[in-house]
Amino acid sequence: MKKILIVEDNPQNLYMLEVLLQSNGYIVLKATNGQDGLDLAAANPPDMVISDILMPTMDGFALCQAWNTSETLKHIPFIFYTATYTDEKDEAFALSLGAARFLVKPMEPDELLKILEEVLSESKTRSEQETTAPVRSPEEYYKTYSETLVRKLEEKMLQLERANKLLAALYQASCELTTVKPSIDMIQNVLLTITETAGYQQANFFSYDPTTKSLPLTSSAGFSEGTSTIYKDRLIFKLGEETGLVGLVAQTGTVINIGDTTTDPRWIILDSSIKSALFIPVFFEKKLLGVAALCSKEKNAFNEHDEQDISALSNSLAIAIENKRNQEHVEKQLHRLEAIHSIDMAINGNMELREILNAILKFIIEQLDIDAADVIRFNGYSLSFEYACGNGFKARSVDPAELRSRITLAEKAIMERRLVHISSTTEIGLPAGFLTMWQKEGFKEYWGIPLLARAEVKGVLEVFCRDTFEPDPEWLAYLETLAGQLSIAIDSSEMVEGLQKTNIDLRIAYDATIEGWSRALDLRDNDTEDHTRRVVEMTLKLAEAMGIKDEELIHIKRGALLHDIGKVGVPDQILHKPGPLTDDEWVIMRKHPQFAYEMLSPIGYLHRALDIPSCHHEKWDGTGYPRGLRGEQIPFAARLFAIVDVWDALRSDRPYRKAWSDDRVLEFIQTESGRHFDPKIVNAFLELLAKSSSL
């Protein structure tokens, strides 16, 4: 079995190489520096040595020099296996020292084993021939060795400088991720930090759009403002697209490091000075958020450590982006809930329907980030559509021809009971009037959504955009929610209008019924014909003169119309008796206010009109009936009506007496002031009579 000496100071590399060789039938000797390897080989010569270069005590170059000057070792093949010294000058120096091969880590195991077999085979021939180590003077060796070390030290210094810059950039970028800013601003600042601090020429972020499965350039650093805008319009990659590498990285989820862009056919040349690029996918858990791309003017600018560091940053970036998006989503939802609440407040307010619709349309334009919106209502009586209102349009009025065309689209939304969408790509076949409006306004997108409430058609909400727009499901769902609010607003308004109309109709019907009862009473009591009409008119005039207004006048009117309704409970022989009533008959007659109360009190509509029918025979001094109320215990309306009732009765003929003269009636009323009547109302009544000569 062949014996191979491994000289390697990295424990992991040493272990992996040991396992590979042992599993393929080699005996392995191990040393962690050149001096130990040299001593071990002198005591137990191997068939081959595999050595790293950068090691403590004695490095690989010094070991190779000593190896090939040793009479016992120089015939044994020496192989360099390094990841640090990879320059062509390093290889030339190594071979000049007598190395059989110069190999760069890492290598595929099969390829490495094949080379080892080749070298061992070559060593047979070499052992059969006289082996002569390359003749190099000590001065020449140390000169070349020193140059190699200095060059490598300079490279290491540059690498350390770059690493420090990258670490500083990563630190600043990590700090940026904790700031409270919108996600798009946060990403932009991270890219600026990387380019300005780490020294890369360009940094870009392509955000993934799951709706279109594309990755447009959304943030960039290192470009001029104008160039950045142009690139944002041009650089949109499809998921899986190899050209440009962005789509490929997004689909495979793997890092792609392009050491030389000039040799990669997938690279898109936008800036000829860019020589290398690093593409890193950005995932949150398994959710693709986008792809970060760093560019440099140097070839092979990104090493394995850069990939690891920037990948770590991309993980932090993914968490920050997702947190920001979740925060922005919650804020958006709160704003939408506030908007819906504001719409509810508008619906429940005292505004007219047109004002409500205008307010809702403003909310819709703001919340959906659109340019214009209108409502076309459906008239259920005429079975036609009517333009209700609009907001955001350049034109101040609606052309009738355009409106007819828009109604055609509204009818389509209603008939199909679904959202109708039109974009600039589907203009062909649109109604002429609509197309004219579309072009004048510069619209690119249209959505028409039917407004339905309780399965009834209320109209159509139309929304317009002047830019091309592809909404996500959440936007469409919110559009439906806002359309539902519009439907509720229209339905509520129609219900209120219907209730108001019904209420008016009922009030008219009630009042007509009351007047009918009043006329029936007048017809039953021939002696008081037209009495009710006169006392109603005079009572209302007196009430107005005393400052009574609006609804209270209505109740006074109803009470005056029904003041004698209780007489339906008085027998005809008493009511129509031509002569004076007996005491027993008066007992029955004086019950008619109580009869009125019992008849009318169950009717809620007439509660506020009960005062006159039930109390107009009460007297100021408490001697009236039916309850003997005194002073202001008597309801105001009853006190007011009592004067008018007596005044009209005394001026009218009765079977048992003739009508009194106006002077006598006025004298009687003045005499009864403070006894039968309220003095204040008496004064007001007399003033009213004095002002009205027609009375």
Protein Blocks (a to p, Z undefined) as FASTA:
>chain_A
ZZdddddfblklmmmmmmmmmmnopacdddfbfklmmmmmmmmccfbdcddfbdghiafk
lmmmmmmmpfklmmpccddddfklmcfklmmmmmmnopabdcdddddfklmmmmmmmmmm
mmmmmmmpccddddddfklmmmmmmmmmmmmmmmmmmmmmmmmmmmmmmmmmmmmmmpcc
dfklmmmmmmmmmmmmnopabdcdddddfklopacdfbdchiafklmmmmmmmmccdehi
agholmmmmmnopacddfblklmmkbccfblkbmbdcdddddehjacfbdcddddfbehk
bcfklmmmmmmmmmmmmmmmmmmmmmmmmmmmmmmmmmmmmmmmmmmmmbdfklmmmmmm
mmmmmmnopabdcdddddfklopacdfbdehiablbdcfklmmmmmmmmmmmmmnopacd
ddfklmgopafklmmmmmmnopabdcdddddeehiafbdcddddfbdcdddfklmmmmmm
mmmmmmmmmmmmmmmmmmmmmmmmmmmmmmmmmmmmmmmmmmmmmmlgoklmmmmmmmmm
mmmmnopahjlmmmmmmmmmmmmmmmmmpcfklmmombdcdfklmmmmmmmmmmmmmmmm
mpmklmmmmmmmmmmmccfkopacfkopahjlpcfklmmmmmmmmmmmmmpccfkbccdd
fklmmmmmmmmgoklpcfklmmmmmmmmmmmmkZZ
